[in-house]
Amino acid sequence: MLAVKIFDEEHEEDLESAVNDFLQSIPSKTEVIDIQFRVAVAEGASGEQVFCFSAMVVYRLPEAATRVERNRR
């Protein structure tokens, strides 16, 4: 089963930690297809720069994990 996980953080180190934690939490036979990274910058209400660091992980769960997920429904 193909799946995605999206992360959105204010600091790049927080994004790095969140993605690494997720990658460690998925089954070891999971195939990571792609990781996309984006940065957006906007001006806050008081004129400061506000950054948004985001990533999307596209992955395929191993067949055994997919069967377990189907049985939960």
PyMOL commands that set and color helices and strands:
alter all, ss='L'
color gray80, all
select helices_A, chain A and resi 12-25+63-72
alter helices_A, ss='H'
color red, helices_A
select strands_A, chain A and resi 2-9+31-43+49-60
alter strands_A, ss='S'
color yellow, strands_A
deselect
rebuild
show_as cartoon
